[in-house]
Amino acid sequence: MLSNELMNTILSSLAVLFIFALGIITLIIIVTYFVDIFQTKQAIRRNYPVIGHFRYLFEHVGTFFRQYFFSADREELPFNRAERSWVYRAAKNLSNTVAFGSTRDLKPVGSVFFVNCPFPTLADSALSPEPVIIGEACEHPYTAHSIINISGMSYGAISKPAVLALSKGAKLVNCWMNTGEGGLSPYHLRGGADIVFQIGTAKYGVRDDAGNLSDEKLKRIAKHDQVKMFEIKMSQGAKPGKGGILPAKKVTEEIAKIRGIPAFEDSISPNRHTDINNIDDLLDMIERVKKVTGKPVGFKIVMGAYGWIDELCKHIIKRGQNATPDFITLDSADGGTGAAPMSLIDYVGLPISESLPILVDTLNKHGLRSKIKVVASGKLINPANVAWALCVGADFITSARGFMFSLGCIQALQCNKNTCPTGITTHNKKLQKGLDVTVKSERVKNFVNNLVHEVCVISHSVGVQSPRDLKRFHARIVQNNGRSLPLNEVYPDIEQEINVENITPISTTKTVEST
C-alpha cells in the first residue's frame, strides 16, 4: 500500500496539474473571446464569442450524424445507404439477398422497373456477355470483354494504393481502367490492367513545353501494350464547361512530373481544349490521334446542347472512317468529381436518363450506331442502373464512384481536402496505410463479377439469354399520371438510316484481329 506521505504527494501533484490545465483553458477562452469580438469576418463569432465556434463544429459533425443515425436507407445523396450497402456487400462477396420486402417506392415519376417474362431463361440456356470489338478498322482494335469498366480517376485525384488496387482488380476481372486526365502513372501499368488513356483539356502526359498535344509523347504512350484506347475528354458530368481541379497540396513532385507541370501549384485544366473550336477540329484531333497511335479513339461528353450531336454525325459521314470516333463516352449531369463549383454540379448538363436515348437514337438515325460504340457513365453502380442503360442502347458502362465504394469509400465528402479517411483520395501516407492493395483488388474483382451476375439475373428474368440482348421494351418507367409506359414508347427506337444526299459514305476497311 502507498504511504500517506506518498499519497499526499501524488494528490498535490494532480492538483497542481489540474490548476495548470484549468489556467491554460481559461487563457485560451479569454484569447478566443477577444479574437472573436474584434474579428469582422463571421457575425456569429462576433455576436456570440467562444460559443459561436460550436455552430461550425455541429455543422461539420452533422454530416456524419445524418449519414449514420438520421437518414433513412433511401434518402441520402449523392448515393443513399441502400445503394452503397449493395456495393459494399458485392465487393466483399457477401450475400445481397434481403428479407420481407422491398423498401423501394415504385410510385414516384421516373421510377424504372423491368417486366418479367412468364417463361424466364433457364440457367442452362444463359449466356455470359460477349466481348465487343472497338475500332474494328484501326491498326490495333481492342476486344473489350467486360460490360462494366473503371471510369476516369487521375493519379493525383486518387492515391497510389488506390490506383494500384484498381489496376490489379481490373486485371483480375478483365475490364479496362481509364487513367483520367492526369496522365499515365507507373501504378496504372504495374497492376496489369487494360488502359484507356484520357487526353484531358490540359493534355497532361502528352503535352509539349507549350502545353500543346505532342505526337512524340502520344507514340510513347501508345507503345505500351496495355494502353488499348485513347479518350479525348471534352466535358465531365459534374463540371461541364470547367476543367479539372487538383489543389496544390495534392500536386506532389511525382504527380507533377507525370503531368508535366510545376510541383505544389494548383493544377487547373482549361475549361475546354484550346485547339478544338468546332466539330471539324474535334474530328481532326480524332483523326490525328488515330494516325499517330493506330489505336481506337473516342471522346467523352456530358450532353447539353444536344442539337450538335446531329451535326456531328453529318460531319462524320462527310469525313469518312479515319475521322470517325470509335466510341463516345456519355457522362451524366449527376456524375462525380473530386472538386467542382456547386453551380455546375447542381444545375448544368443533362442527366443520362435523358441524354442516353438521344445519343443512341441520333447515331441510329445516321446509320453510325454499328461503327460507334456507346459507353454510359454517371451513377450507374447497381444492377438495375446498368440493366436500364443496356436496355436503352449502351454497349458498356463505366463507373468511378462505384469502384471507389468497392475500395472502401464511405462518402465522407472530403475528396478535395487530402484528408480522405479511407486513403483513397489522399496523399497522406498515414491515411493510405489503411488501404491494403491485395485485399482491395479482390474487392474490385468481386464488385464487377457480382454486378454482372445480377444484371444477368435481371436479363434472365425478362426472358433473354444475355444482358446484351436487353431492349427498351424490357423496362417501363412511371409517368405523371402514376401509370408506367415501356421505354420503347417513351423513347421510340430509331432503326432506319436516313438518306443524306451529296455526302461521301464511310469507307469500309478489313477488320484486323485484336492482339
C-alpha positions as CSV (number, residue, x, y, z in Angstrom):
1,M,0.0,0.0,0.0
2,L,1.1,3.6,-0.7
3,S,2.1,5.6,2.4
4,N,0.1,8.6,3.4
5,E,3.0,10.8,2.6
6,L,3.3,9.4,-1.0
7,M,-0.4,9.6,-1.5
8,N,-0.4,13.2,-0.4
9,T,2.4,14.0,-2.8
10,I,0.5,12.4,-5.7
11,L,-2.7,14.3,-4.9
12,S,-0.8,17.5,-4.6
13,S,0.9,17.0,-8.0
14,L,-2.5,16.2,-9.6
15,A,-4.0,19.3,-8.0
16,V,-1.2,21.4,-9.5
17,L,-1.6,19.8,-12.9
18,F,-5.4,20.4,-12.7
19,I,-4.9,24.1,-11.8
20,F,-2.3,24.5,-14.5
21,A,-4.6,22.9,-17.1
22,L,-7.5,25.0,-15.9
23,G,-5.3,28.1,-16.3
24,I,-4.4,27.2,-19.8
25,I,-8.0,26.5,-20.8
26,T,-9.1,29.8,-19.2
27,L,-6.3,31.7,-21.1
28,I,-7.4,30.1,-24.4
29,I,-11.0,31.1,-23.7
30,I,-10.0,34.7,-22.9
31,V,-7.8,35.0,-26.0
32,T,-10.6,33.4,-28.2
33,Y,-13.1,35.8,-26.7
34,F,-11.1,38.9,-27.6
35,V,-10.2,37.5,-31.1
36,D,-13.9,36.8,-31.8
37,I,-15.2,40.2,-30.7
38,F,-12.7,42.1,-32.7
39,Q,-12.8,40.0,-35.9
40,T,-15.3,41.1,-38.6
41,K,-15.5,38.1,-40.9
42,Q,-18.1,36.0,-39.1
43,A,-21.1,37.6,-37.4
44,I,-21.9,34.6,-35.3
45,R,-18.5,34.6,-33.6
46,R,-18.6,38.4,-33.2
47,N,-22.0,38.3,-31.5
48,Y,-21.5,35.1,-29.6
49,P,-17.8,34.9,-28.8
50,V,-16.4,31.5,-27.9
51,I,-19.7,29.6,-28.0
52,G,-20.2,30.7,-31.6
53,H,-17.4,28.2,-32.6
54,F,-19.7,25.3,-31.7
55,R,-22.0,26.2,-34.6
56,Y,-19.3,25.3,-37.1
57,L,-18.4,22.1,-35.1
58,F,-22.0,21.0,-35.1
59,E,-22.4,21.8,-38.8
60,H,-19.4,19.6,-39.6
61,V,-20.3,16.6,-37.4
62,G,-23.9,16.9,-38.5
63,T,-23.0,15.4,-41.9
64,F,-21.9,12.2,-40.2
65,F,-24.8,12.0,-37.7
66,R,-27.3,12.3,-40.6
67,Q,-25.5,9.6,-42.6
68,Y,-25.3,7.1,-39.7
69,F,-28.2,7.9,-37.5
70,F,-31.0,10.0,-39.0
71,S,-31.2,9.4,-42.8
72,A,-33.4,6.5,-44.0
73,D,-31.8,3.9,-46.2
74,R,-33.0,5.6,-49.4
75,E,-32.8,9.3,-48.5
76,E,-29.2,10.4,-48.9
77,L,-27.5,12.0,-51.9
78,P,-25.5,11.5,-54.0
79,F,-25.8,7.8,-53.0
80,N,-28.1,6.5,-50.4
81,R,-27.3,3.9,-47.8
82,A,-29.1,1.1,-49.8
83,E,-27.0,1.8,-52.9
84,R,-23.7,1.9,-51.0
85,S,-24.6,-1.1,-49.0
86,W,-25.2,-3.1,-52.1
87,V,-21.8,-2.2,-53.5
88,Y,-20.0,-3.0,-50.1
89,R,-21.6,-6.4,-49.9
90,A,-20.9,-7.2,-53.6
91,A,-17.3,-6.1,-53.2
92,K,-16.9,-8.3,-50.1
93,N,-18.6,-11.2,-51.9
94,L,-21.3,-11.4,-49.3
95,S,-24.9,-12.3,-50.0
96,N,-27.1,-9.5,-51.3
97,T,-30.4,-11.2,-50.6
98,V,-32.9,-9.4,-48.4
99,A,-35.9,-10.4,-46.4
100,F,-39.5,-9.4,-46.0
101,G,-39.9,-7.0,-48.9
102,S,-38.5,-4.1,-50.9
103,T,-38.1,-0.6,-49.3
104,R,-38.0,1.0,-52.8
105,D,-41.0,3.1,-53.7
106,L,-42.2,2.4,-57.2
107,K,-44.7,5.2,-57.4
108,P,-42.6,8.3,-58.0
109,V,-42.4,9.7,-61.5
110,G,-39.4,8.3,-63.4
111,S,-39.2,5.1,-61.4
112,V,-37.9,2.3,-63.7
113,F,-38.8,-1.4,-63.3
114,F,-38.4,-4.4,-65.6
115,V,-41.1,-6.6,-67.0
116,N,-40.6,-10.3,-66.2
117,C,-41.3,-13.0,-68.7
118,P,-43.7,-15.8,-67.9
119,F,-41.1,-18.2,-69.2
120,P,-37.7,-16.8,-67.9
121,T,-34.4,-18.0,-69.3
122,L,-33.2,-21.3,-67.7
123,A,-29.8,-21.4,-66.2
124,D,-28.5,-23.9,-68.8
125,S,-29.6,-21.5,-71.6
126,A,-28.0,-18.4,-70.1
127,L,-25.0,-16.8,-71.8
128,S,-22.3,-14.5,-70.5
129,P,-22.0,-11.1,-72.1
130,E,-20.0,-11.5,-75.3
131,P,-16.8,-9.5,-76.0
132,V,-17.2,-6.5,-78.3
133,I,-14.5,-5.2,-80.7
134,I,-14.0,-1.4,-80.5
135,G,-12.3,0.2,-83.5
136,E,-12.6,-2.6,-86.0
137,A,-10.9,-0.6,-88.7
138,C,-8.0,0.5,-86.6
139,E,-4.5,-1.0,-86.9
140,H,-4.8,-2.2,-83.3
141,P,-8.5,-2.7,-82.5
142,Y,-9.5,-3.5,-78.9
143,T,-11.6,-6.5,-77.8
144,A,-13.4,-5.4,-74.7
145,H,-14.5,-8.3,-72.5
146,S,-16.4,-6.7,-69.7
147,I,-19.6,-4.6,-69.9
148,I,-18.5,-2.9,-66.6
149,N,-15.3,-0.9,-66.6
150,I,-13.5,1.7,-64.5
151,S,-14.1,5.3,-65.4
152,G,-11.5,8.1,-65.3
153,M,-9.8,8.8,-62.0
154,S,-6.5,10.6,-62.2
155,Y,-3.4,9.7,-60.2
156,G,-3.4,12.8,-58.0
157,A,-7.1,12.9,-57.5
158,I,-6.8,9.4,-56.1
159,S,-3.8,7.9,-54.3
160,K,-1.0,5.5,-55.3
161,P,-2.5,2.5,-53.4
162,A,-5.9,3.2,-54.9
163,V,-4.6,3.3,-58.4
164,L,-2.7,0.0,-57.8
165,A,-5.7,-1.7,-56.3
166,L,-8.0,-0.7,-59.2
167,S,-5.4,-1.7,-61.8
168,K,-4.8,-5.1,-60.2
169,G,-8.5,-5.7,-59.7
170,A,-9.2,-4.7,-63.3
171,K,-6.6,-7.2,-64.5
172,L,-8.2,-10.0,-62.3
173,V,-11.6,-9.4,-63.8
174,N,-10.5,-8.5,-67.4
175,C,-12.1,-5.0,-67.5
176,W,-10.5,-1.7,-68.6
177,M,-9.3,1.2,-66.5
178,N,-9.4,4.8,-67.6
179,T,-6.4,6.9,-66.5
180,G,-8.4,10.1,-66.0
181,E,-6.9,13.3,-67.3
182,G,-3.8,13.1,-65.0
183,G,-1.7,11.0,-67.4
184,L,-0.3,7.5,-67.2
185,S,1.5,6.6,-64.0
186,P,3.7,3.6,-63.3
187,Y,1.0,2.3,-61.0
188,H,-1.6,2.1,-63.7
189,L,0.8,-0.2,-65.6
190,R,2.1,-2.2,-62.6
191,G,-1.3,-3.7,-61.9
192,G,-1.5,-5.1,-65.4
193,A,-4.9,-3.7,-66.4
194,D,-6.0,-2.8,-69.9
195,I,-5.7,1.0,-70.0
196,V,-7.8,3.7,-71.7
197,F,-5.6,6.9,-71.8
198,Q,-7.6,10.0,-71.4
199,I,-6.5,13.2,-73.1
200,G,-7.8,16.0,-70.9
201,T,-8.0,19.7,-71.8
202,A,-4.5,20.3,-70.4
203,K,-3.2,17.2,-72.3
204,Y,-1.3,16.0,-69.2
205,G,1.2,13.3,-70.1
206,V,1.1,14.0,-73.8
207,R,1.8,17.8,-73.9
208,D,4.9,19.6,-75.1
209,D,6.6,22.5,-73.3
210,A,4.0,24.9,-74.6
211,G,1.1,22.7,-73.5
212,N,0.2,21.5,-77.0
213,L,-0.5,17.9,-78.0
214,S,2.8,16.1,-78.7
215,D,2.8,13.4,-81.4
216,E,6.1,12.1,-79.9
217,K,4.6,11.6,-76.5
218,L,1.4,10.1,-78.0
219,K,3.6,7.5,-79.7
220,R,5.5,6.9,-76.4
221,I,2.2,6.2,-74.6
222,A,0.8,4.0,-77.4
223,K,3.9,1.8,-77.3
224,H,2.7,0.3,-74.1
225,D,0.7,-2.8,-75.0
226,Q,-1.6,-2.2,-72.0
227,V,-2.8,1.1,-73.5
228,K,-5.7,-0.1,-75.6
229,M,-7.6,3.1,-76.4
230,F,-7.5,6.9,-76.2
231,E,-10.3,9.1,-75.0
232,I,-10.5,12.8,-75.6
233,K,-12.2,14.4,-72.7
234,M,-14.5,17.2,-73.9
235,S,-16.5,17.6,-70.7
236,Q,-17.3,15.8,-67.4
237,G,-20.7,15.3,-65.9
238,A,-20.1,17.0,-62.6
239,K,-18.5,20.1,-64.1
240,P,-19.4,20.6,-67.8
241,G,-17.7,23.8,-69.0
242,K,-14.9,23.6,-66.4
243,G,-11.6,21.7,-66.4
244,G,-10.0,19.5,-63.7
245,I,-9.0,21.0,-60.4
246,L,-6.2,19.4,-58.3
247,P,-5.2,21.5,-55.2
248,A,-1.5,22.4,-54.8
249,K,-1.2,20.2,-51.7
250,K,-2.0,17.2,-53.8
251,V,0.4,18.0,-56.6
252,T,3.5,16.1,-55.4
253,E,6.8,16.1,-57.3
254,E,5.9,12.7,-58.8
255,I,2.5,13.7,-59.9
256,A,3.9,17.0,-61.3
257,K,6.4,15.0,-63.3
258,I,3.8,12.7,-64.8
259,R,1.6,15.6,-65.7
260,G,4.4,17.8,-67.0
261,I,3.6,20.8,-64.6
262,P,5.3,22.5,-61.6
263,A,5.0,20.8,-58.3
264,F,3.0,22.1,-55.3
265,E,1.0,24.5,-57.5
266,D,-2.7,24.2,-58.3
267,S,-3.3,22.0,-61.3
268,I,-6.2,23.7,-63.1
269,S,-7.1,22.5,-66.6
270,P,-8.6,24.8,-69.2
271,N,-12.4,24.6,-69.4
272,R,-12.0,23.1,-72.9
273,H,-9.4,22.1,-75.5
274,T,-8.0,25.4,-76.8
275,D,-7.4,23.7,-80.2
276,I,-10.9,22.3,-80.6
277,N,-13.2,25.2,-81.5
278,N,-15.8,23.3,-83.6
279,I,-16.8,19.9,-84.9
280,D,-14.2,19.7,-87.6
281,D,-11.4,20.5,-85.0
282,L,-12.7,17.6,-82.9
283,L,-12.7,15.2,-85.8
284,D,-9.2,16.5,-86.8
285,M,-7.9,15.5,-83.4
286,I,-9.6,12.1,-83.5
287,E,-8.0,11.5,-86.9
288,R,-4.6,12.7,-85.7
289,V,-4.5,10.5,-82.6
290,K,-5.7,7.5,-84.6
291,K,-3.0,8.0,-87.2
292,V,-0.2,8.5,-84.6
293,T,-1.2,5.7,-82.3
294,G,-3.0,3.2,-84.5
295,K,-5.5,2.5,-81.7
296,P,-9.2,3.2,-81.2
297,V,-10.0,6.8,-80.3
298,G,-13.2,8.3,-78.8
299,F,-14.3,11.2,-76.8
300,K,-16.2,11.9,-73.6
301,I,-19.0,14.4,-73.2
302,V,-21.9,15.4,-71.0
303,M,-24.7,16.3,-73.2
304,G,-26.3,19.8,-73.0
305,A,-26.9,21.4,-76.3
306,Y,-27.8,18.1,-77.9
307,G,-28.5,19.5,-81.4
308,W,-24.8,19.4,-82.2
309,I,-24.8,15.6,-82.0
310,D,-26.9,15.6,-85.2
311,E,-24.4,18.0,-86.8
312,L,-21.5,15.8,-85.6
313,C,-23.0,12.8,-87.3
314,K,-23.3,14.6,-90.6
315,H,-19.7,15.8,-90.4
316,I,-18.6,12.2,-89.6
317,I,-20.3,10.9,-92.7
318,K,-18.7,13.5,-94.8
319,R,-15.2,13.0,-93.3
320,G,-15.2,9.2,-93.5
321,Q,-13.7,6.4,-91.4
322,N,-10.4,8.0,-90.4
323,A,-12.2,10.8,-88.6
324,T,-14.9,8.6,-87.1
325,P,-14.8,8.2,-83.3
326,D,-14.7,4.6,-82.3
327,F,-16.7,5.2,-79.2
328,I,-18.4,8.0,-77.4
329,T,-18.4,8.1,-73.6
330,L,-21.6,9.8,-72.3
331,D,-21.4,11.2,-68.8
332,S,-24.4,12.2,-66.7
333,A,-25.1,15.6,-65.1
334,D,-25.1,13.8,-61.8
335,G,-21.6,12.4,-62.4
336,G,-18.9,12.7,-59.7
337,T,-15.7,14.6,-59.2
338,G,-13.2,15.4,-56.6
339,A,-13.8,19.2,-56.8
340,A,-16.2,21.4,-58.7
341,P,-18.4,24.5,-58.3
342,M,-21.8,23.7,-56.8
343,S,-23.4,25.7,-59.6
344,L,-22.1,23.2,-62.2
345,I,-22.7,20.1,-60.1
346,D,-26.3,21.0,-59.4
347,Y,-27.6,22.9,-62.4
348,V,-25.7,22.2,-65.7
349,G,-26.0,19.4,-68.2
350,L,-28.5,16.7,-69.0
351,P,-28.8,13.5,-66.8
352,I,-28.1,10.3,-68.6
353,S,-31.7,9.2,-68.2
354,E,-32.5,11.9,-70.9
355,S,-29.2,12.1,-72.9
356,L,-28.5,8.4,-73.5
357,P,-31.7,7.8,-75.6
358,I,-30.9,10.9,-77.6
359,L,-27.4,9.9,-78.4
360,V,-28.3,6.3,-79.3
361,D,-31.2,7.4,-81.5
362,T,-29.2,10.1,-83.3
363,L,-26.4,7.6,-84.1
364,N,-29.1,5.1,-85.3
365,K,-30.7,7.8,-87.4
366,H,-27.5,8.5,-89.3
367,G,-26.5,4.8,-89.7
368,L,-23.5,5.2,-87.4
369,R,-24.6,3.1,-84.4
370,S,-22.8,-0.1,-85.5
371,K,-19.5,1.8,-86.0
372,I,-19.5,4.0,-82.9
373,K,-19.8,2.2,-79.6
374,V,-21.6,4.0,-76.7
375,V,-20.2,4.0,-73.2
376,A,-22.6,5.2,-70.5
377,S,-21.4,6.7,-67.2
378,G,-22.8,8.6,-64.2
379,K,-24.2,6.9,-61.0
380,L,-24.6,3.5,-62.7
381,I,-23.4,1.4,-59.8
382,N,-26.2,-1.1,-59.2
383,P,-27.6,-3.9,-61.3
384,A,-30.9,-2.0,-62.2
385,N,-29.0,1.1,-63.3
386,V,-26.7,-1.0,-65.6
387,A,-29.6,-3.0,-67.0
388,W,-31.5,0.2,-67.8
389,A,-28.5,1.6,-69.7
390,L,-28.2,-1.6,-71.7
391,C,-31.9,-1.5,-72.5
392,V,-31.6,2.0,-73.8
393,G,-28.7,1.0,-76.0
394,A,-25.3,1.4,-74.3
395,D,-22.6,-1.1,-75.2
396,F,-20.6,-0.5,-72.0
397,I,-20.9,1.1,-68.6
398,T,-18.2,2.8,-66.7
399,S,-18.2,3.9,-63.1
400,A,-15.8,5.8,-60.8
401,R,-17.7,6.1,-57.6
402,G,-18.9,2.5,-57.7
403,F,-15.3,1.4,-57.7
404,M,-14.4,3.9,-55.0
405,F,-17.1,2.2,-52.8
406,S,-15.6,-1.1,-53.7
407,L,-12.3,0.2,-52.3
408,G,-14.0,1.2,-49.1
409,C,-15.1,4.8,-49.7
410,I,-17.6,5.9,-47.0
411,Q,-18.9,9.0,-48.8
412,A,-17.1,11.3,-46.3
413,L,-17.2,14.1,-49.0
414,Q,-13.5,15.0,-48.3
415,C,-12.1,14.1,-51.8
416,N,-10.7,17.6,-52.3
417,K,-9.2,18.1,-48.9
418,N,-6.4,15.5,-48.8
419,T,-8.0,14.1,-45.6
420,C,-9.9,11.1,-47.0
421,P,-10.3,8.7,-44.0
422,T,-10.1,5.6,-46.2
423,G,-6.8,6.5,-48.0
424,I,-8.5,6.6,-51.5
425,T,-8.2,10.4,-52.3
426,T,-5.3,11.4,-50.1
427,H,-1.5,11.5,-50.4
428,N,-1.2,11.4,-46.6
429,K,1.0,8.3,-46.1
430,K,-0.6,7.6,-42.7
431,L,-4.1,7.5,-44.1
432,Q,-3.0,5.5,-47.1
433,K,-1.9,2.7,-44.8
434,G,-5.5,1.7,-44.3
435,L,-5.9,0.7,-48.0
436,D,-4.4,-2.8,-48.5
437,V,-3.8,-3.2,-52.2
438,T,-4.2,-7.0,-52.2
439,V,-7.4,-7.1,-50.3
440,K,-9.0,-4.1,-52.2
441,S,-8.0,-5.5,-55.7
442,E,-10.0,-8.7,-54.8
443,R,-13.0,-6.5,-53.9
444,V,-12.8,-4.7,-57.2
445,K,-13.0,-8.1,-58.9
446,N,-15.9,-9.2,-56.7
447,F,-17.8,-6.0,-57.4
448,V,-17.6,-6.4,-61.2
449,N,-18.4,-10.1,-61.0
450,N,-21.4,-9.7,-58.7
451,L,-22.7,-6.7,-60.6
452,V,-22.5,-8.5,-63.9
453,H,-24.1,-11.6,-62.3
454,E,-27.1,-9.6,-61.0
455,V,-27.5,-7.8,-64.4
456,C,-27.7,-11.3,-65.8
457,V,-30.3,-12.3,-63.2
458,I,-32.5,-9.4,-64.4
459,S,-31.8,-10.3,-68.1
460,H,-32.9,-13.9,-67.5
461,S,-36.0,-12.8,-65.6
462,V,-37.2,-10.8,-68.6
463,G,-36.6,-13.7,-70.9
464,V,-33.3,-13.0,-72.7
465,Q,-30.1,-15.1,-72.6
466,S,-27.6,-12.3,-72.1
467,P,-27.5,-8.7,-70.9
468,R,-26.6,-7.6,-74.4
469,D,-30.0,-8.8,-75.6
470,L,-31.9,-6.3,-73.4
471,K,-34.2,-4.0,-75.4
472,R,-36.2,-0.9,-74.4
473,F,-39.5,-2.9,-74.2
474,H,-38.0,-4.9,-71.3
475,A,-38.3,-1.9,-69.0
476,R,-41.1,0.5,-68.0
477,I,-41.0,4.0,-66.5
478,V,-43.6,5.7,-64.3
479,Q,-45.3,8.7,-65.8
480,N,-47.0,11.8,-64.3
481,N,-50.4,10.0,-64.2
482,G,-49.0,7.3,-62.0
483,R,-49.0,4.7,-64.8
484,S,-46.0,3.3,-66.5
485,L,-45.0,3.1,-70.1
486,P,-42.5,0.8,-71.8
487,L,-39.2,2.6,-72.6
488,N,-39.7,2.0,-76.3
489,E,-42.9,4.1,-76.2
490,V,-41.2,6.9,-74.1
491,Y,-38.1,6.8,-76.3
492,P,-39.2,5.1,-79.6
493,D,-36.3,3.2,-81.2
494,I,-34.9,4.7,-84.4
495,E,-33.6,1.9,-86.5
496,Q,-33.8,3.3,-90.0
497,E,-30.9,5.1,-91.6
498,I,-31.6,8.4,-93.2
499,N,-30.7,9.1,-96.9
500,V,-28.3,12.0,-97.0
501,E,-27.6,13.3,-100.5
502,N,-24.2,14.5,-101.7
503,I,-22.1,13.1,-98.9
504,T,-19.4,10.5,-99.0
505,P,-20.3,7.3,-97.3
506,I,-18.0,5.9,-94.6
507,S,-15.3,3.7,-96.2
508,T,-15.1,0.1,-95.2
509,T,-11.8,-1.4,-94.0
510,K,-11.0,-5.0,-93.4
511,T,-11.2,-5.8,-89.7
512,V,-7.9,-6.6,-88.0
513,E,-7.9,-9.1,-85.2
514,S,-7.1,-7.6,-81.8
515,T,-3.8,-8.7,-80.3
